[in-house]
Amino acid sequence: MCQKRSTTRVKVNGKIVRVDACLKDLIPFIDRIYHTYELLACCCGHGRYPMTIVGKVRSSGAVKEILSGTDIPRTRNFYKTDSDGYYYIPEVVSQDPKS
């Protein structure tokens, strides 16, 4: 788990993007081996929420949170912020038994 607002740059889908520092090895690895999805966003959860990786299914264009398999009914603005400024996806958090 990394500190809130601690990011680093990695290459995803051929572009340099910012991700949480603790995901710097995982996200490029997933991008290289898991071709079913185009990766769109990610967050480690910072110990408060579950880790999330959002991707668009290449064959259908559907947007999903990859780790939980949850459908996301938006094409952007996947994350909301809580009162302390932490990012989360409401559809995933409502399914998480730890919430």
ABEGO torsion letter per residue (X at the ends): XBBBGBBBBBBBGGBBBBBBAAAAAAAAAAAAABAABBBABBBAGGGABBBBBBBBBAAAGBBBBAAAGBBBABABGABBBBAAGBBBBAAAAAABAAX
